[in-house]
Amino acid sequence: MIEARPSSDAIRAATAVVRALERPAVLVWKRYVEDEPCAVSVQVDPTAEPILVRSLLGSLGAAGDSLTPVEMEGFPGWAAVTAGAHPVGAVTLAVGPAPAALTPTADALAIARSVAVAVLAALGACSEQDRLRFILDNSVDVIALIGANGVSEYITPSVERVLGWSVAEMADFSAFELLHPDDRDRVAGAFAEALTHPGERSTGRFRLRRKDDTWAWLEARAMHTPDRDDVVVVSARDVTHEVEATATAEAEAARYRHLIDSSPQGVAIRQDGLFVFANDTAARLLGADRPDDLVGLPILQFTHESSGVITERTDALMRGEVVGPWETTLARLDGSPIDLELTSVPTTWNGRFAIQTIATDLTERRRSEALIAHAALHDTVSGLPNRHLLADRVDQAVRRARRTGERAALLFCDLDNFKVVNEALGHGVGDEVLIEAGRRLRSVVRETDTVARFGGDEFAVLTPDLATDDDVAVLVDRIHRTLAKPLIISGHTLRIGVSIGVVVVDGEHTRDELLRFAETALFAAKETGPGRWMAFDEALRFRASDHLRIQNDLYSALETGEGLDAHFQPEVELATGRIIGYESLIRWTTPDGSPLAPDRFLPVAASAGLLPRIGEFMVGRATDLLARTASDPHGVWIAVNASAEELEDPDFAARIVAALDATGVAPDRLCLEITEHSIMRDPHGVANALQPLRALGVAIAIDDFGTGYSSLSYLARFQPEYLKIDRAFTADLDGQSVNRSIVEGVLHLATSLGITTIAEGIETPEQAQILLELGCDIGQGWHFGRPQPAVTVGAAPGN
């Protein structure tokens, strides 16, 4: 506690304490009441901290006297209470509207340094000890006299509000013990400095441990009084909320700045046409090493836009509008251009209007768009234009031909034997072949010509400005010669040829017609053999028209079933002459009522992908007939041709099983005839397609045997029940002909393997007799009967 001293010492001590206060706490409006020279009127701010108000009220009623309301003459609307027998005399606490001249806020504050003299004057009639006690006991801040050891000789009651420790508890230990470890050395040094420099003030912030083990931030001012050299007067206020708010604000600002700096978009603020802020991305976009390098530079240095456009945008921003996004090209610091998308919004900078702009780099977007556009128009394997880009350029050639009469040539090129290479060596090698083929095609044409990959192993060449028809022949020859050269890929030496179809672009036909004509010419060239070429002409035009008509009519026939039928040709046991089976053959009567030979419409069906549907139709007819002849004691069977396209269909086996189940036909009464050509296309795939049918008991016959290149290996691999000798070998069996020798060899081979033989194309009794003598089992041909409708077959089974 502060000891009683002469009046001058007490006043000096009180003055030093009051001067140590930094912020206002109580605003005193002094008023002298008659017979009460020590009366003080105090206005309390209702927004002040409740603990402050309670402390003040508690000090006014400390004597325990009742508080009596008092009318305040001259102060309308005010109410007051008076506490008598107080150490400083009767004190009146008034509550009401504050005079405007006193404070701009309604209901004033607490003690303030600026009115310290008024406080002392108001208390002038009291003793010095009472005056000092009144000031210290009602202080909001913590005021203490601290000795060199850190122990408080005196500390204001406000310490309990700030730290939770009572005055008595604070007298039991050094204040240094409460310091945060990170602040201890710094504060101890400042305290020692205050002890050795009388009269100087020092300020600082530090943390003290509260009674509840939390930390309070205090802002303190320390001063060594001149009259004592062993204590320091410390005035400290609680700034925890302020520090925490500042820390939160700084963390938010740092987090915001981090987000801004790490943003992939450039963010810049300009004011009065100059940059005042930029993030790292904005600096990079504009070619600066650091964001600060942009600060102070004018926006006009970077843009080529007119000042009128900039002014128009600025006016809109000043009206509070958002401007953008818009795309523009800015000049970087080194003068190089950069494409950006910009959006500007109004903001403030240092309290004044400013413009914040967000910039997105369009370089990657445009590169991606270019890649997407390129991918949409180019082949992913060869990098050549694809069919979409080719179609566009054919359109251009057609328009040019119509406008100027300039002719062009469109060549369709199909690689010979590519499928064999692709299946034998894999798609990786196949892709390399396609890439090399495209490169070679590019090497023999002009820069103005277009080489495109149309699909699969088909390429197209569009050559504008065609002078003569001979130019086409020259170009075709160059293509043949360059693709005939060996290809060495992945250690394999490969030889591929090319078949070519040509059509002249003369402006008379549309793009789609020209593409179709070129493909027709290509198919015609391939039919004549590999490595050939053919130009589209009137004969091919008629053929193409006929092809399209047949295709459309065939589609309709398969949809409705009208005109399609199955005929059955008997297969006879040569030794007995008994019919033991039939081969089913497709027949079609066109909508005009005329029959069309299978060799006319089956190639069309193959090119249109209709063979699987025709095969399904034929299996249905065969199983229906077998179901009707189920009671035949001889158990005739029916053979159905299976094309390569059918065998490649993943639903092939399932459809046949479904047909057998639906009719109740025993699987061993159905035989599938497969040509060597079909097997050669995909031996492994054919084996997989047949496996579930073989397991059920469906018989297999290899048709046209002897016309392929790998007949013997297929016999061993597929182990068919029947082997059909092609009609080409049965035509000439007299004497010692080559055909007779071949037939003898085939029959001997089949007999040794346990395979039943069927000879096709028997037209005379002599042929039948020779084949019987050579050991052939079954015969088929006009000698035994022509193909018959199903109703005829059903009438005489087994005859």
Buried (B, 14 or more C-beta within 10 A) or exposed (E): EBEEBEEEBBBBBBBBBBBBBBEBBBBBBBBEBEEBEBBBBBBBBEEBEEEBBEBBBEBBBBEEBEBEEBEBEEBEEBEBBBBBEBBBBBBBBBBBBBEEEEBEEEBBBBBBBEBBEBBBEBBEBBBBBBBBBBBBBBBBBBBBBBBEEBBBBBBBBBBBBBBBBBBEEBBEEBBBEBBBEEBBEEBEEBBEBBBEEBEEBBEBBBBBBBEEEEBBBBBBBBBBBEEBEEBBBBBBBBBBEEBEEEEEEEEEEEEEEEEBBEBEBBBBBBBEEBBBBBBBBBBBBBBBEEBEBBBEBEBEEBBEBEEEEBEEBBEBBEEEEEBBBEEBEBBBBEEEEBBBBBBBBBBEBEEEEBBBBBBBBBEEEEEEEEEEEEEEBBBEBBEBBBBEBBBBBBBBBBEBBEEEEBBBBBBBBBBBBBBEBBBEBEEEBBBBBBBBBBBBBBEBBEEEBBBBBBEEBBBBBBBBBBEEEEBBEEBBEBBBEBBBEEBEBEEBEBEBBBBBBBBBBBBEBEBEBBBBBBBBBBBBBBEEEBBBBBBBBEEBBEBBEEBBEBBEBBBEBBEEEEBBBBBBBBBBBBEEEEBBBBBBBBBBBBEEEEEBEBEBBBBBBBBBEBBBBBBBBBBBBBBBBBBBBEEBEBBBBBBBBBBBBBBBBEEBBEBBBBBBEEBEBBBEBBBBBBBBBBBBBBBEBBBEBBEBBBEBEBBBBBBBBBEBEEBEEBBEBBEBBBBBBBBBBBEEBEEEEEBBEBBBEBBEBBBEEEBBBBBBBBBEEEBBEBBBEBBBBBBBBEBBBEBBEBEEBBEEBEE
